[in-house]
Amino acid sequence: MNIYEYRPEKNMTRIFGAMIILISLAAALFFTPLLLPSVPFHWAFQLLGTVAIVAVIYLLARYVAKSFVYAVIEDDGQLDFTVTELANGGRKVTTVCRVAIANISELHVFDMNDPEHKLREKEMISTARHESRKAYDYCADMKTSPVCILLLEECGEPLLIRIASDAKLVELLGGER
């Protein structure tokens, strides 16, 4: 039974702006050797142009084609947190994460507009990687705020989960600890 469901908003203007810049960069890199044949290292321009196109494909696949829905559900008297991935405009629905809320040991909320919070979040993710903690990013936007970091252990495996959050979701997950 769903207790609460939250679908974070995406800033498509930012995503499409980054894609336009990358496509323009790729075009400039591909056409430079054609317009200036005396420039050495044509292969380097083509390689960098290809990298820019790969970045565009990544942005399309990661931020445009996918959305996430977070839910707090009750199952057999226990509260679980689920992350559902919606792809192809919601035609493909996959639950990518389901953890017991009781297993969350730490919950931190970061305002990504605050430079100090950004730094603390990066330090926390770096520390988690050094601890061999698996990290999952389920944010629907490139630069979302606020960001919630969940540290937990599920089935004996330490995890770090990064999500976009709202106040109600943070409260249901256990509040700022």
trRosetta pair geometry for C-beta under 8 A, 3 or more apart (Angstrom, degrees):
i j d omega theta_ij theta_ji phi_ij phi_ji
1 73 6.4 150 73 -161 39 81
1 74 5.0 -17 61 56 96 96
1 75 7.8 171 21 -71 66 55
2 5 5.5 -8 -171 -45 131 108
2 71 5.6 -65 -131 -164 99 123
2 72 7.6 98 -161 75 60 51
2 73 5.5 -46 -99 -102 47 85
3 71 7.9 129 46 177 66 79
3 72 4.7 -53 64 100 110 95
3 73 6.3 173 4 -108 85 26
3 74 5.7 85 -45 -25 112 96
3 79 7.1 -29 7 -128 150 103
3 172 6.9 159 108 -142 125 140
4 71 6.8 171 90 -151 53 56
4 72 4.6 24 47 38 94 106
4 168 6.1 -159 -155 139 147 115
4 169 6.6 -171 124 -92 134 66
4 172 5.6 -149 32 -47 146 165
5 69 6.2 -2 -171 177 101 105
5 70 7.2 159 -156 86 50 50
5 71 4.5 -11 -104 -103 78 91
5 72 7.9 -141 -67 26 45 62
6 69 7.3 158 80 -162 40 59
6 70 4.8 -15 63 63 93 99
6 71 7.5 176 21 -78 64 46
6 165 7.7 52 115 -143 159 46
6 166 5.7 -160 -141 20 143 116
6 168 7.2 165 -71 76 128 106
6 169 5.0 -62 -1 -62 155 128
7 67 6.7 24 -163 161 106 118
7 68 7.3 171 -138 94 66 50
7 69 4.8 -28 -91 -107 89 79
7 70 7.6 177 -79 21 38 69
8 68 6.7 13 32 70 102 96
8 70 7.6 47 -23 0 94 111
8 139 7.3 -53 79 -153 161 60
8 140 4.7 169 80 28 109 125
8 141 6.9 -115 132 -6 119 104
8 144 6.5 21 170 -144 144 142
8 163 7.9 176 -29 173 140 81
8 164 3.8 63 -103 85 160 139
8 165 8.0 -34 -81 -43 121 17
8 166 7.9 -178 -94 -35 82 95
9 140 7.6 172 92 88 16 131
9 141 7.4 14 104 -45 55 134
10 15 7.0 -5 166 -16 111 137
10 63 6.8 144 -150 -179 130 88
10 67 7.1 -104 -31 -109 126 91
10 140 5.2 -100 -76 135 95 105
10 141 4.8 170 -131 -81 64 95
11 14 4.4 39 115 13 113 114
11 15 6.8 146 95 -14 65 88
11 141 5.4 70 19 -146 83 134
11 142 7.7 -84 60 37 103 87
11 143 7.3 -36 42 61 137 84
12 15 5.4 -57 -146 42 42 112
12 16 5.8 34 159 -14 75 108
12 64 7.5 79 -128 -112 94 82
13 16 6.2 -58 -141 43 24 102
13 17 6.0 30 156 -25 61 110
14 17 5.6 -54 -146 34 26 115
14 18 6.6 26 156 -17 62 104
14 141 7.4 65 65 -171 132 105
14 142 6.1 -137 123 46 123 121
14 143 6.5 -102 164 33 162 108
15 18 6.0 -56 -154 35 29 108
15 19 6.5 26 150 -17 64 108
15 59 6.1 160 -165 179 90 113
15 63 4.9 -159 -123 121 135 136
15 64 6.2 162 147 -67 144 87
15 141 7.5 -115 -52 -143 111 73
15 142 6.3 156 -85 -13 80 118
16 19 5.4 -53 -145 38 37 114
16 20 6.3 41 154 -23 68 101
17 20 5.8 -52 -148 33 30 110
17 21 6.5 29 153 -17 63 105
18 21 5.8 -55 -150 36 32 112
18 22 6.3 29 154 -16 66 108
18 59 6.2 -171 99 -118 117 156
18 142 7.1 79 -10 -36 157 170
19 22 5.7 -57 -145 40 32 109
19 23 6.2 31 156 -18 67 106
19 56 5.3 91 -142 -134 84 89
19 59 5.4 -155 -78 94 97 147
19 60 7.3 82 -110 -58 135 82
20 23 5.8 -53 -143 38 30 109
20 24 6.2 31 156 -19 64 108
21 24 5.8 -57 -148 38 28 111
21 25 6.3 30 153 -20 64 108
22 25 5.5 -52 -145 36 32 114
22 26 6.3 34 154 -20 64 104
22 52 4.8 177 -172 -173 83 90
22 53 7.7 159 149 -77 105 28
22 55 5.2 -133 -144 91 147 115
22 56 4.9 -178 106 -66 131 92
22 59 7.5 158 23 2 154 142
23 26 5.6 -51 -147 35 32 112
23 27 6.4 33 153 -19 64 104
23 52 7.5 165 -81 145 23 112
23 53 7.8 69 -107 -100 61 66
23 56 5.9 74 -65 -94 81 147
24 27 5.8 -53 -148 36 31 111
24 28 6.3 30 154 -17 65 106
25 28 5.8 -56 -148 37 30 110
25 29 6.2 28 155 -18 65 109
25 49 7.7 -171 126 -115 72 62
25 52 4.9 -154 95 -130 108 153
26 29 5.7 -58 -146 39 30 110
26 30 6.2 25 157 -16 66 108
26 49 4.5 98 -153 -158 69 76
26 50 7.8 110 -136 -54 107 18
26 52 3.8 -160 -69 92 92 127
26 53 5.1 95 -124 -54 153 81
26 56 7.3 -61 -20 -18 145 132
27 30 5.9 -58 -144 39 29 107
27 31 6.0 11 163 -6 66 115
27 49 7.7 127 -40 -139 14 114
28 31 6.2 -66 -139 46 25 100
28 32 6.2 44 159 -44 63 101
29 32 6.0 -36 -144 8 27 118
29 45 4.8 -179 -177 -174 78 79
29 46 7.3 164 142 -80 100 22
29 48 5.0 -131 -148 92 150 100
29 49 3.6 -169 96 -70 120 93
29 52 6.6 145 20 8 142 139
30 33 7.7 -66 179 30 32 96
30 34 7.6 16 140 -5 63 116
30 45 7.0 157 -87 142 25 101
30 46 6.6 67 -111 -108 68 64
30 49 4.5 110 -54 -142 81 163
31 34 5.2 -63 -156 43 53 115
31 35 5.7 39 153 -14 85 110
32 35 6.2 -64 -139 44 26 100
32 36 5.9 -28 178 34 67 108
32 39 6.4 -38 148 52 98 163
32 45 5.2 -135 65 -144 118 148
33 36 6.8 -75 -122 67 23 71
33 37 6.8 59 175 -107 62 47
33 39 6.0 -121 -106 69 62 114
33 42 4.1 79 -126 -130 149 95
33 45 5.2 177 -32 59 107 149
33 46 7.3 -29 5 -44 144 90
34 37 7.3 1 -155 -70 20 79
36 39 4.5 58 115 -19 110 113
39 42 7.2 112 94 -78 89 69
39 45 7.6 60 116 -38 132 139
41 44 4.1 7 156 9 112 120
41 45 7.1 123 117 -16 80 83
42 45 5.9 -55 -161 34 42 110
42 46 6.4 37 147 -15 71 108
43 46 5.6 -57 -148 41 36 112
43 47 6.1 40 153 -24 69 106
44 47 5.6 -50 -144 35 31 113
44 48 6.4 27 157 -14 64 106
45 48 6.1 -57 -147 40 28 106
45 49 6.2 31 152 -21 63 109
46 49 5.6 -54 -145 37 30 114
46 50 6.4 34 154 -22 64 104
47 50 5.7 -54 -151 33 30 112
47 51 6.6 33 150 -20 63 103
48 51 5.4 -48 -148 33 36 115
48 52 6.6 40 151 -20 64 101
49 52 5.7 -51 -152 33 34 113
49 53 6.6 33 150 -17 65 104
50 53 5.6 -53 -149 36 35 111
50 54 6.4 39 151 -21 66 103
51 54 5.6 -51 -148 35 33 114
51 55 6.6 37 150 -22 63 102
52 55 5.6 -51 -152 32 34 114
52 56 6.8 37 148 -21 63 101
53 56 5.5 -48 -152 31 37 114
53 57 6.6 38 149 -18 65 102
54 57 5.6 -51 -150 36 35 113
54 58 6.4 40 149 -22 65 103
55 58 5.5 -50 -148 34 34 115
55 59 6.5 35 153 -19 65 102
56 59 5.8 -53 -150 35 32 110
56 60 6.4 34 151 -19 64 105
57 60 5.6 -53 -149 36 33 114
57 61 6.2 24 157 -13 67 109
58 61 6.0 -61 -143 42 28 105
58 62 5.7 8 166 -6 67 119
59 62 6.2 -63 -129 47 23 99
59 63 5.5 -33 -169 33 64 115
59 64 6.7 57 138 -13 72 103
59 142 7.9 -14 -130 -70 97 124
60 63 7.6 -59 -99 53 7 74
60 64 4.9 -39 -144 39 49 126
60 65 6.1 49 155 -20 67 106
61 64 7.7 20 -15 47 13 85
61 65 5.6 -28 -135 34 34 130
61 66 7.4 32 159 -14 49 109
62 65 7.7 65 18 44 14 89
62 66 6.4 -52 -171 31 28 124
63 66 7.1 -53 -98 51 11 88
63 140 7.3 109 -140 171 69 51
63 141 6.8 73 -144 -125 111 35
63 142 6.1 -14 -100 -48 151 86
65 87 5.8 25 149 -148 91 84
65 88 7.1 11 -169 -60 94 44
66 85 5.8 -30 -157 -166 109 99
66 86 6.9 136 -160 74 55 54
66 87 5.4 -23 -100 -93 72 81
66 140 7.3 -144 112 -131 82 78
67 85 7.5 144 76 -160 43 51
67 86 4.4 -18 63 61 94 108
67 87 8.0 -178 24 -72 67 39
67 90 7.5 -17 44 -73 126 78
67 140 5.6 27 -143 -134 58 128
68 83 5.8 -20 -164 -169 114 96
68 84 6.9 141 -159 74 58 48
68 85 5.9 -29 -101 -101 72 58
68 86 7.2 -168 -81 16 21 83
68 138 5.1 128 -130 173 161 94
68 139 7.6 -129 24 -157 145 7
68 140 4.9 -142 24 -68 96 102
68 163 7.6 -136 124 -138 149 93
68 164 7.8 138 71 29 125 103
69 83 7.5 149 75 -159 46 47
69 84 4.5 -17 60 61 97 103
69 86 6.4 63 -14 -25 104 113
70 81 7.1 -13 -170 -171 94 91
70 82 7.3 159 -156 85 47 53
70 83 5.7 -18 -102 -103 70 70
70 84 7.9 -170 -77 21 24 74
70 138 7.6 117 -78 124 101 132
70 163 6.1 79 -84 -169 141 143
70 165 7.9 -37 51 -105 169 64
70 169 6.1 43 108 -133 136 141
71 81 7.5 160 85 -155 47 47
71 82 4.9 -11 60 59 94 99
71 84 6.9 24 2 -5 113 111
72 79 6.0 -3 -176 -170 98 106
72 80 7.4 163 -155 82 51 42
72 81 5.8 -24 -101 -100 69 67
72 82 8.0 174 -86 19 23 75
72 101 7.0 32 -138 -62 103 135
72 169 7.3 173 -30 -134 115 70
72 172 4.6 -94 -48 148 167 141
72 173 7.3 -137 -87 -65 124 69
73 79 7.3 153 80 -152 37 57
73 80 5.3 -21 64 63 88 92
73 82 6.1 14 5 0 118 119
74 77 7.1 8 -177 -110 100 13
74 78 7.2 151 -155 72 60 33
74 79 5.8 -34 -97 -95 68 63
74 80 7.7 157 -99 18 19 78
75 78 5.9 -34 71 64 70 85
75 80 5.7 -2 20 2 115 124
78 100 6.1 -38 164 -133 123 106
78 102 7.0 -69 -156 -6 100 123
79 100 7.3 102 84 -161 56 64
79 101 4.4 -19 102 21 105 131
79 102 7.3 124 57 -31 86 82
79 172 7.6 -148 -177 174 143 94
80 98 5.7 13 170 -172 128 88
80 99 6.7 161 -158 83 80 30
80 100 5.6 -53 -103 -100 75 47
80 101 6.5 -155 -108 -19 19 83
81 97 7.6 -20 113 124 85 103
81 98 7.3 169 84 -147 48 44
81 99 5.4 -15 58 63 94 83
81 100 7.8 88 15 178 79 4
81 101 5.5 105 -28 -75 99 83
81 104 7.7 51 1 -50 141 126
81 150 7.8 -158 87 -111 162 170
81 173 6.3 39 -85 -107 140 99
82 95 5.7 -41 -169 -148 117 112
82 97 6.4 157 -155 91 46 66
82 98 4.7 -3 -104 -101 86 80
83 95 7.3 123 79 -160 47 62
83 96 5.4 -50 97 65 99 90
83 97 3.9 28 34 47 108 110
83 98 7.8 -143 24 -61 64 49
83 138 4.7 -50 -157 -153 153 162
83 161 7.7 -166 -28 -166 142 130
83 163 7.0 -142 -96 -100 126 123
84 93 6.1 0 177 -170 115 90
84 94 6.9 159 -160 83 67 36
84 95 5.1 -40 -101 -98 78 62
84 96 7.1 141 -123 10 24 78
85 93 7.5 157 80 -154 52 42
85 94 4.9 -16 58 66 99 91
85 95 7.7 166 15 -102 74 13
85 96 4.8 51 -18 -22 114 125
85 138 7.9 -117 -78 -139 92 100
86 89 7.8 -59 154 130 103 14
86 90 4.7 -10 -170 -102 123 59
86 92 7.2 135 -162 78 44 60
86 93 5.8 -10 -104 -103 70 72
87 91 7.5 -63 93 60 61 71
87 92 4.2 -26 66 70 95 114
87 94 7.4 11 4 10 110 107
88 91 4.3 -58 105 49 112 105
88 92 4.8 75 29 4 114 102
90 93 7.0 15 -169 -67 58 95
95 98 6.0 23 160 -45 123 109
96 136 8.0 174 136 -171 111 138
96 138 7.1 167 85 -105 128 120
97 136 6.5 150 -83 122 135 159
97 138 6.6 -89 7 -61 142 149
97 161 6.6 114 -163 -124 157 136
99 103 5.9 -107 173 63 100 125
99 104 7.4 101 125 -60 125 85
99 150 7.8 154 74 133 151 145
99 152 6.0 99 171 103 147 155
99 154 4.9 -95 -127 -83 101 141
99 159 7.4 -137 -94 66 148 150
99 161 7.4 -148 6 -25 148 153
100 103 4.6 89 74 -4 93 106
100 154 7.0 151 24 -115 84 96
101 104 5.8 -33 -166 2 50 116
101 172 7.5 -88 -121 146 150 76
101 173 6.1 -144 -137 -136 107 54
101 174 6.6 167 178 -42 101 104
103 152 4.7 78 125 -172 90 114
103 153 5.9 -124 -175 66 105 57
103 154 5.4 94 135 -82 161 71
104 107 5.8 29 162 -55 127 102
104 150 5.4 -66 -130 -160 111 104
104 151 7.3 101 -161 71 67 47
104 152 4.6 -55 -104 -84 47 117
104 173 6.2 34 12 178 176 90
104 174 5.6 -167 89 5 132 147
105 151 5.5 -60 65 104 93 91
105 152 5.7 157 6 -105 79 50
105 153 6.7 40 -23 -1 122 90
106 149 7.7 -9 114 109 98 92
106 150 7.4 155 87 -159 60 39
106 151 4.0 14 53 47 102 115
106 152 7.9 -149 37 -58 61 58
106 177 5.6 -143 -139 79 54 126
107 148 6.6 -10 -169 -172 90 101
107 149 7.3 161 -154 82 42 55
107 150 5.7 -6 -106 -107 77 68
107 151 7.6 -144 -65 25 38 72
107 170 7.0 148 155 -152 132 80
107 173 5.7 144 -116 122 152 113
107 174 5.3 148 -1 74 146 107
107 175 7.0 126 79 87 136 28
107 176 6.7 -127 98 -116 95 30
107 177 5.1 92 41 9 81 106
108 120 7.8 -129 166 133 142 116
108 121 7.7 -179 113 -99 126 76
108 124 6.7 -136 54 -109 156 168
108 148 7.2 158 82 -156 45 53
108 149 4.6 -7 59 55 97 102
108 151 7.9 39 -1 -8 100 102
108 176 7.3 56 -123 -139 40 77
108 177 7.6 -81 -65 51 60 78
109 146 5.2 22 -177 159 97 136
109 147 7.3 156 -156 81 52 43
109 148 5.2 -20 -101 -101 73 76
109 149 7.9 -165 -75 19 27 70
109 165 6.4 -97 -119 66 103 142
109 170 5.8 2 -72 -118 134 142
109 176 5.9 -76 15 -91 109 98
110 114 7.6 -135 -177 57 75 106
110 117 4.2 150 -161 175 89 109
110 118 7.2 127 168 -73 129 36
110 120 6.5 -171 -110 79 121 105
110 121 4.6 -15 -69 -63 175 120
110 145 7.9 -90 111 -132 70 79
110 146 6.2 159 78 -164 41 85
110 147 4.8 -18 61 62 98 94
110 148 7.7 -180 19 -81 72 29
110 149 7.0 40 -8 -11 112 105
111 114 4.5 62 88 4 103 111
111 117 5.0 125 56 19 64 171
111 145 5.7 52 -158 -166 54 114
111 146 5.3 -48 -91 -105 55 93
112 117 6.5 -116 -86 103 30 118
112 118 5.9 76 -147 -83 62 90
112 121 7.5 -23 -98 4 81 157
112 143 6.3 -172 128 -174 144 77
112 144 6.7 100 11 87 150 41
112 145 3.9 -130 36 -87 97 101
112 146 7.0 163 -6 -127 82 40
112 147 5.6 71 -50 -9 110 112
113 117 7.9 31 55 50 44 129
113 145 5.5 37 -21 -126 88 170
114 117 4.0 71 79 8 107 112
114 118 6.9 -176 89 -13 55 82
115 118 5.5 -51 -149 32 36 116
115 119 6.4 36 155 -19 67 104
116 119 5.8 -54 -151 36 32 111
116 120 6.4 31 151 -18 65 107
117 120 5.6 -54 -145 38 33 111
117 121 6.3 35 155 -21 66 104
118 121 5.8 -56 -151 34 28 111
118 122 6.5 26 153 -16 64 106
119 122 5.8 -55 -149 37 31 110
119 123 6.4 32 152 -19 65 106
120 123 5.6 -54 -147 37 32 113
120 124 6.3 34 153 -22 65 106
121 124 5.7 -54 -148 34 31 112
121 125 6.5 29 155 -16 65 105
121 147 6.4 46 -121 85 149 135
121 149 6.5 173 -134 -42 87 135
122 125 5.8 -55 -147 38 32 109
122 126 6.2 33 153 -19 65 108
123 126 5.6 -56 -146 38 30 113
123 127 6.2 32 155 -20 65 106
124 127 5.8 -52 -146 36 29 112
124 128 6.4 32 153 -21 63 106
124 149 5.8 75 120 145 146 171
124 160 7.8 159 141 -142 94 137
125 128 5.6 -52 -148 34 32 114
125 129 6.6 33 153 -20 64 103
125 135 6.3 66 -150 -127 90 152
125 149 7.6 -124 -65 -122 81 137
125 160 6.7 153 -119 141 65 156
125 162 7.5 1 -92 -63 116 133
126 129 5.8 -54 -152 33 32 110
126 130 6.6 30 151 -17 64 105
127 130 5.7 -56 -151 36 34 111
127 131 6.4 28 151 -15 66 108
128 131 5.6 -60 -149 41 33 109
128 133 4.0 -75 -176 61 85 132
128 135 5.8 105 113 -75 131 110
128 151 7.1 -143 -101 -109 120 105
128 158 7.9 -158 -155 139 87 113
128 160 4.3 23 -169 -44 160 148
129 132 7.6 37 -180 -80 36 24
129 133 6.8 -86 -72 51 26 80
129 135 6.6 -40 -74 -19 83 131
131 158 6.5 -67 129 109 114 154
132 158 7.4 93 93 60 71 119
133 151 7.5 -30 -159 -138 156 90
133 158 4.4 -75 -113 119 88 107
133 159 6.3 150 -176 -117 91 11
133 160 5.0 77 132 -20 125 101
134 157 6.7 8 12 158 121 114
134 158 7.3 148 19 93 72 60
134 159 5.3 -29 68 -114 90 72
134 160 7.1 -169 92 28 43 73
135 159 7.6 146 -90 -168 32 60
135 160 4.4 -16 -109 69 77 110
135 161 7.8 177 -156 -78 52 30
135 162 7.1 26 -176 -11 94 107
136 159 6.9 -7 6 -171 107 107
136 160 7.1 170 25 89 63 59
136 161 5.1 -11 65 -114 102 70
136 162 6.9 -167 95 25 52 74
137 162 4.6 -13 -115 64 66 117
138 161 6.6 -2 10 -172 114 93
138 162 6.7 163 29 82 64 60
138 163 5.0 -10 75 -98 101 81
139 144 4.9 -159 -166 23 119 139
139 147 6.7 -30 -90 -119 133 100
139 162 6.1 -41 -30 126 103 97
139 163 6.4 163 -73 -146 66 28
139 164 5.0 101 -131 -40 80 90
140 144 7.0 88 54 -73 66 144
140 164 6.1 -64 22 5 87 137
141 144 4.2 121 63 -66 107 98
141 164 6.8 59 26 -70 97 144
144 147 6.1 111 91 -76 93 87
144 164 4.3 -72 156 -99 149 114
146 164 7.5 125 81 -158 48 62
146 165 5.7 -48 90 61 96 91
147 162 6.2 -7 -176 -168 111 94
147 163 7.4 152 -159 80 63 35
147 164 6.5 -53 -106 -103 58 49
147 165 7.1 97 -160 11 16 95
148 162 7.4 154 80 -154 50 46
148 163 5.1 -22 62 67 99 86
148 164 7.3 74 14 171 90 9
148 165 3.7 60 -22 -28 127 140
148 169 7.3 -132 -12 110 163 114
148 170 6.0 -158 -103 -93 137 94
148 173 7.4 96 170 60 147 160
149 160 6.5 -17 -168 -168 96 95
149 161 7.4 151 -158 78 47 48
149 162 5.6 -15 -103 -101 71 73
150 159 7.7 4 106 108 93 96
150 160 7.1 153 79 -158 56 44
150 161 4.3 -10 56 58 108 98
150 162 7.9 -158 22 -69 74 29
150 163 7.2 21 -7 9 110 108
150 173 6.9 -94 -97 -179 120 138
151 158 7.6 -7 -171 -169 84 93
151 159 7.5 168 -151 87 42 55
151 160 5.8 -13 -100 -104 69 74
152 158 7.7 168 95 -149 35 53
152 159 5.5 -17 68 61 79 97
152 161 7.2 -9 23 6 110 109
153 156 6.7 1 172 -132 105 14
153 157 6.7 163 -157 74 68 32
153 158 5.2 -34 -99 -94 84 58
153 159 7.0 155 -101 14 30 80
154 157 6.0 -30 70 59 66 86
154 159 5.9 -4 17 2 103 133
163 169 8.0 -107 116 142 132 144
165 169 4.9 -140 -153 81 85 123
165 170 5.2 81 162 -55 136 93
165 173 8.0 -76 -131 14 131 142
166 169 5.2 91 53 11 71 104
166 170 7.2 -139 94 -5 34 91
167 170 5.8 -58 -149 38 32 111
167 171 6.3 33 154 -21 66 107
168 171 5.7 -55 -151 35 31 113
168 172 6.5 26 154 -15 65 107
169 172 5.8 -58 -148 39 32 108
169 173 6.2 25 156 -15 66 111
170 173 5.9 -62 -145 42 29 108
170 175 6.2 72 145 -111 85 37
170 176 7.1 15 170 -47 123 69
171 175 5.7 26 -120 -75 48 82
174 177 6.3 -3 129 -49 112 117
